[in-house]
């Protein structure tokens, strides 16, 4: 029975994360880029000024949300910056060669428009009940934007997201954390599981405000430390930057031969792994981040600008840092993959603390990812079952967390990965249909006095 389920899941997964679906994801981003007149490129400075710029100036925010815009972006990036930026990038390079990085950039550039749309629509179509509880995300912009007759699609999305959160946003993260702490400090997996249950439970039982408060502190600090570690290696080897960039651009369009433990890659493999891991890194197209962006005290278009920077920082900056360290330290021929490849590269480039930067970074990023994905899953199931499902879902989430830490139920991880990809379909349909409304919302904001602030 298990073998049959595994075979079926593998077949579906090969389609979900295969070339046709990658084309749909990129195509949606390209469509929105055109529909929005290349907004993420032509107004990059404005989007900074209206997002991080307002935060640094302590500009007063709007009303109606549960958390600040910075809290929303920190929570969203808690779910994206992590395993994808370290293990995901490493896997893309290990299987597709240095050229995969170029295709990760391409997925990010159009993904910035996709994430802008998700964040904007998530906030535009949110609901706020009399008690001040905010409900929003893909489910709501499908039902309210496309109309009640599409509610069945919203329910499908919510169900997929609630289940996927238990795997890709929980068990996989817990196992990654356990492996990192075991390697770094010799901590047994079961001990990590108990520790994670306690630390995650203390936060998620307090709801989105506590999740956002934790993410606001941990995500910026760990991201800066990780980038700093990578920058040190890059600066020390600065003479190798032209060569590293040259490899990225050359092998994006040319096959790369096998060397050492690296098996080599065709151009098709390079494109597929680059795009797939780019999407895995920034999650543009999956729509989950819209659930937390909807919680912000903001207006739709301005929140969408935070989404642009979410993808830019995640993939263009953090993923590129990881990639350059791997290429510049010539770690690819070792045959390592995933987090082991990144750890080897950082240890080579920064002997002593380098490997710990990766391992500790993985542990903390995995922790913050679990916090946000618990909220994604909870709000998705709440859309179907109402507020009464909140506490039971949080408890189930913690149980799965411990199981993941000790390495159990790997089939669930695989199924969750498939469901994670399937989540994109309902979201992409909504984004394509609502592209016109998104453009009108953006144009209306751009003609308002707020856009000149």
N, C-alpha and C positions, 0 to 999 in steps of 0.2 A: 504493500500500500504506500509506504513512504517513498519507495523507488518510483512509483507511478506519479505521485504528487511532485516529486523532484523533477522528473522528466518533463511533466506538463509545465511546471514553473519555468524551467530552463528554456523551453521552447517559446513561451510567452515573453520571457525576459530578453531573449535574443531579438525579438521584434520591438519591444518597448525601448530598449537601449540600442537598437540597430540604426542603420542609415536612414530609413524612411522617417522615423520619429525625430531623428536629429535634424533632418531637413525641415520638418514641421516646426520644430522649436526655433531654428534659425530663421525660417521663413516668417514666422509670426513677429519675431524681433525686427526683421528687415521691413515688414509691412508697417509696423508701428513707427519705425524710424522715418519712413517716408511719409506716413500719415501725420506725424508730428513735425514734419519739415526738418528732421535731423536735430531736434531740440537738445538732445543730450550732448551734441558737439557744439552747436552754435551758441548755446547759452550755458556752457559749463561754468563760467565765472559767476553768472547770476545764480545758478543752482547752489554754488558754494556759499555765496553771500546770503542766500535765503535759507540755508540749512545750518552748516557749521558756523557761518559768519554771525547769524542771529544768536546762536548758542553762546559763542565767545563774548558777544556784546551784552548777553543777558537780556535780550529783547523780550518783551512780554509776549506770551503765546496766546493762542485762541482759547475758547472755552469748549466744554462738552466732552473732552476725552478723559481717560483714566490716568494717563501718564504723560510725561513730557515727550516732545519729539525726539530728544536725545535718548531718552529712556527707550523709546520705540526702536530707534536705529541700533542702539546697543543690544537690545534683546534680539532683533533680527540678525545682527551680525554675530551674536552669540551662537546662533544656529548654523551660520555659514562659515565663519572663520574657524578653522580647526582641522579635522581629519582630512577634509577635501584639499585644504591648502598645503598640507604636509604629505600625507600618504597618497592623496589623489593626484597631486602634481607629480610626485615621484613615480607613481604607477604609469601615468601618461607618458612620461619620458622613458621609463624602462621598457614599455611595450611599443611606443610609437617613435622613440628617438627625440632629439632636441627640437625637431620641427613641430612636434605636437604643441609646443608652447605658443607658436604663432596662431594655431587654430583655437587655442584657449583664448587668446586675445580677441580673435574674431567673434567668438561666442559671447565674450564679455561686452564688446562694443555695441552689438545689437541687443544684448541682454540688458544693457542699461536702459533702453527704451521699454523693454518688457517689464522690468522691475518698476520703472516710473509708472507704468500703467497699473500694475498690481497695487502699488502703494496708494496711488490716487483714487482708484475705484474702490479699494477697500475702505477708505475713509468716506468717500462720497456716499456710498450705499449702506453705511453702518446704521445700526439701531441703538438707541439709548433708552433704557426702561426708566420708569419713575424713580427707581432706587439709584440711578446713576450707573448701572452696569452697562458696559459697552459690548455690543455684538457686531462683528463685521468679518469680512474676508471674502474669499471666492464664493462661498455658498450664498452670501447675501447679494453680491453683485450679479450672480447668475439669476437668482429668483426675482430681484427687484429691477435689474437692468434689462434682462431678456424677457421677463414677465413670468407670472405664476405658472403658466403652462410648462415652464422649464424647470420647475422645482425638482422633478425627478433627477435631473442632471446635477443639481446642487446636492441632493441627498447622496448620490453616488460619490461625488467628490468628498463629502464630509466623511462617509464611511471609509473610503480609501485612506484618507488622511489620518483618521483615528487609529486605524490598524497599523499603517506605515510608521506612525510615531512610536509604536512599541518596539519596532525593529530598528530601522535606520536611525531614528532619533533617540534610541534608548539602549537596546541590547548591544548594538555594534559599538556605540560610544562607551558603554560600560566595559566592554571587553578590551577596547583600545586603552582605556584608562588603566585597567588592571595590568595589561601587558607592559605599559610604560612604567608604572610604579614598581612592577616586579623587576624590570631591567635596571631601573635607576637605583632602587633602594631595597630590592629583594623582598618586597611586601607580598605575602600570599594573596592569591586571587580572591579567596573567601573573605579575607580581612578588608580588601579593597571594596568588595561588594557591600559589606556591612557599613563601612565608612561612607560609601557613596549613597546608600539608602538614607543614612542619617542626614548627611549634608544636603542632598537633593530634597529630602522630605521637609527639612526645616524651612526651605525656601518655597517650594511649590505649594505647600499647604497654606501659605500666606497669600496666594494668588498673584496676579500680574504685577501689582505694585511692588511686591517683594522681589519678584523675578527681575523686574526692570532695575530696581535699586542695586541688586547684586551684579547684574550685567554691566551697569554703568561704571562700576568700580573695577571689575575683573577684566572685561574685554579690552578697554583702552590700554590698561597697564601691560597685559600679556602681549597684546599686539605690538606695542611699542618695543618691548623687550625682545620679541622675536625678530622684528625688523632690524633692531639695533645689532643683534648677533649676526644677522645676515649681512648687514652693511659693513661690519668690521671685516668679514671675510672678503667681501667684494672690493673694499678699499685696499686691503693688503694685496689683492691680486688684480688691481685696477688695469694693469697692462693687458690682461686677458679679456677684457670686456668686448673689444672689437671682434675677437675670435669667437666668443660665446654667442654674440648677437648674429655673427655671420653664420654660425651653425644653425641657429634657430630659423633664419630666413632661407638658407640654402636647402636644408632638409625638410622644409615645409612643402617643397615642390619636387624633391628628388629622393629616391630611395636611399636608405642608409644600410651599409653592409654590417655583418656581424663582427663583433670584436670582443675578445675576452669572454665574459659570461653573458654579454648582450647578444641576443639572437638576430638582431637586424630588424628592419621594418620596411614595408612597401609604403608608397605615398597614401594609398587608401587606408592603411592601418594608422598612419600618422594623423590623417584628418579625423578618422573615427574616434580614436582615443583622445585626441586633443579636444574635440568638441564635447564628447561625452563627459570627460573629466572637468572641463570648464563649466558645464552645466551643473555637475555634481558639486562643484566648488561654490558657485554663487546662487544656485537654485532658481535662477531667473527662468520663468516658465512654469515652475511647479506651483507657484501661487501661495505657498504656506505663509510667507512673510506678510502677506496682506492682512492676515489675522491679527498680527501685533501692530502693524502700521495703523490699522483701524482704531487702535486704542489711544492714538496721539491727540493731544490738544492742538489741533492745527486745521488748516484748510486743505482740500484734496491736492491741488497742484503743488503747493509748497511741500507737502509730505512726499509727493512723488519725487521731488528734487533730492530728498534724503535717499530715496531708493536708487537714484542714479549714482550717488557716491558710495552707497552700500556695495554695489557691484564693482565700481572702480577700485575701491580700497581692497576689496576681497581678492579680485583676480588680477587686475592690472598691477597692483603694488605687491601684495603679500605673496601671491602665487609666483609672480615673476622673481621675487627675491629667492624663493625656494629653488626655482628652476636655475637661476644663475649660479647659485652655490653648487648645485649638483654638476652643472656643466663645467664650471671653472675649476672645480677640484678633481675633474676627470673621474668621477665616481661611477659613471655608467658601465664601463667594462667589468666592474666587479660582479655583475649579474644579480645584484641585490634589487629589491623592488619595494614599493610601499614605504612605510615609515623607516624601515631598515636602511633603505637607500639614502633617505634624507639624513638620518642619524650618522651614517658613515661619512657623508659629505661634510656635515657640520663638524664632526670630530676631526676630519682631515684638515679642514680649513681653519678650525679654531681648537687645536688640541687641548684636551682637558674639559673646559666648560661647554664646548660646542655640542657634544652629544646630549648633554643635560638640557640645553636650550630646547632641543627638539622633544625630548622625553617629558620634561616638565610642561612644556607648551602643549603637547598632546593631552596630558592629563587634565590641565586646566581648561583647554578648549573643549574637550569631551564633556567635562562637567557643565560648562555653561551651555553647550549644545543641548544637553538633556533637560536643562531648565526650560529653555524656550520651546523645545519640541513637546514637552509635557503640556504646555499651554496650548500649542497648536492642536494636539490630539484631543484635549479636554473640550476646547471650544468647538471643534468639529463634531464631536459626539453630542455636545450640548445642543447643537443645531437640530439633531434628530430626536434626542430624548429629553430635552429640557434641563433645567438647572439641577434636578435631582441626581444627574449622572456625575456631577463634578467630583464629589468626594470618592465614590467608588472607582472612578477612572484614575484618580491620583494614587489610590492604594494599589490598583492593578499595575500601574506604571512602575511603582516602587518594587513590586514583586518581580516584574520582568527585568528590572534593572539588576537585581541580585543574580538572577538566572544568567543574564548576559555576562556579568562579571566573571562567573566561574566557567564560562564557555559552553553553556547549555543551549539546546534547541537551535542549532545552526540553520536548520531548514527554515525556521521562522525569519531569520535574517534575510535569507535569500528571497522568500516570499515578500517580505516587507520592502526589499529593494525593488521588486517588480511593481508592487503597489505604489511605491514612491514615484516611479516613472509614469504609471497609469494616471496618477493625479493630474499630470500635465494636460491630458486630453480635454477634460471639461473646462479647465482654466483657459486653455488656448482658444477654444471655441468662443468663450465669453469675450476674451480680449479682441478677437477678430471682429466679432459682431459689434462690440462697444467702442471700437476704434474711433468712430466718428464722434461719439459723445465725449470721449477722452480728449480729442482735438479741440472741441468746442469749449470744454472746461479749461483747457490750457490757454486757449486764445482769450477767453474771458478774463482769466487771471492776469495775463500779460498786458491787458489794456486797463487794468485797475491801478489805483495809486499804490497798492501794496507791493506791486512788482518793481516800483522805483525806490523802495526803502533800502 
